[in-house]
């Protein structure tokens, strides 16, 4: 439970109401932009358009992180 709370607190620092930018998402996940764009291109992470920019929701980041943790 503490781990999930720590993740939520970390996300609060980079999240706004409309979602996380791609740069912030890559930083949160600890991956480079190329890895993030590959995950987006293959549909592993979903994005939405908000105010003309692609953003990633907190839920999409958490789902991707959980799936990657299971693989490793």
The 8 nearest C-alpha neighbors of each residue, nearest first, counted from 0:
[[1, 3, 2, 4, 5, 6, 7, 8],
 [0, 2, 4, 3, 5, 6, 7, 8],
 [1, 3, 5, 0, 4, 6, 7, 8],
 [4, 2, 6, 0, 5, 1, 7, 8],
 [3, 5, 1, 7, 6, 2, 8, 0],
 [4, 6, 2, 8, 3, 7, 1, 9],
 [7, 5, 9, 3, 8, 4, 10, 2],
 [6, 8, 10, 4, 9, 5, 11, 3],
 [7, 9, 5, 11, 6, 10, 4, 12],
 [10, 8, 6, 7, 11, 12, 5, 13],
 [11, 9, 7, 12, 13, 8, 14, 6],
 [12, 10, 14, 8, 9, 13, 7, 15],
 [11, 13, 10, 9, 14, 8, 15, 7],
 [14, 12, 10, 11, 23, 19, 15, 9],
 [15, 13, 11, 19, 18, 10, 12, 16],
 [14, 16, 18, 17, 19, 13, 11, 12],
 [17, 15, 18, 14, 19, 56, 57, 11],
 [16, 18, 15, 49, 19, 54, 56, 14],
 [19, 17, 56, 54, 55, 15, 16, 14],
 [18, 20, 55, 14, 54, 24, 23, 56],
 [21, 19, 54, 23, 22, 24, 55, 18],
 [20, 22, 24, 23, 25, 54, 19, 55],
 [23, 21, 25, 20, 24, 26, 32, 19],
 [22, 24, 26, 20, 25, 21, 27, 19],
 [23, 25, 21, 27, 26, 22, 19, 20],
 [26, 24, 28, 30, 22, 23, 27, 29],
 [25, 27, 23, 29, 24, 28, 22, 30],
 [28, 26, 24, 29, 25, 23, 10, 9],
 [29, 27, 25, 26, 30, 24, 64, 60],
 [28, 30, 26, 27, 25, 31, 24, 35],
 [31, 29, 25, 28, 34, 26, 32, 35],
 [30, 32, 33, 34, 25, 35, 29, 26],
 [31, 33, 35, 34, 36, 25, 30, 22],
 [34, 32, 36, 35, 31, 37, 30, 38],
 [35, 33, 37, 32, 36, 31, 30, 38],
 [34, 36, 32, 38, 37, 33, 25, 39],
 [37, 35, 39, 33, 38, 34, 40, 32],
 [36, 38, 40, 34, 39, 35, 33, 41],
 [39, 37, 43, 35, 41, 36, 40, 44],
 [38, 40, 36, 44, 42, 37, 41, 43],
 [41, 39, 37, 42, 38, 36, 43, 44],
 [42, 40, 38, 39, 43, 37, 44, 36],
 [43, 41, 39, 44, 40, 38, 45, 37],
 [42, 44, 38, 41, 39, 45, 63, 40],
 [45, 43, 39, 42, 38, 59, 63, 46],
 [44, 46, 42, 59, 39, 43, 55, 47],
 [47, 45, 55, 54, 53, 44, 48, 56],
 [46, 48, 54, 53, 49, 55, 45, 56],
 [47, 49, 53, 52, 51, 54, 50, 46],
 [50, 48, 52, 51, 53, 47, 17, 54],
 [49, 51, 52, 48, 53, 17, 54, 47],
 [50, 52, 49, 48, 53, 54, 47, 17],
 [53, 51, 49, 48, 50, 54, 20, 47],
 [54, 52, 48, 47, 46, 49, 20, 51],
 [53, 55, 20, 19, 18, 47, 46, 48],
 [56, 54, 46, 19, 18, 47, 59, 20],
 [55, 57, 18, 59, 58, 19, 60, 54],
 [56, 58, 60, 59, 61, 55, 18, 19],
 [57, 59, 61, 56, 60, 62, 55, 63],
 [58, 60, 62, 56, 61, 57, 44, 63],
 [61, 59, 57, 63, 58, 62, 64, 56],
 [60, 62, 58, 64, 59, 63, 65, 57],
 [63, 61, 59, 65, 64, 60, 58, 66],
 [64, 62, 66, 60, 65, 61, 59, 67],
 [63, 65, 61, 67, 62, 66, 60, 68],
 [64, 66, 68, 62, 63, 67, 61, 69],
 [67, 65, 63, 69, 68, 64, 62, 70],
 [66, 68, 70, 64, 69, 65, 63, 71],
 [67, 69, 65, 71, 66, 70, 64, 63],
 [70, 68, 66, 67, 71, 65, 64, 63],
 [71, 69, 67, 68, 66, 65, 64, 63],
 [70, 68, 69, 67, 66, 65, 64, 63]]
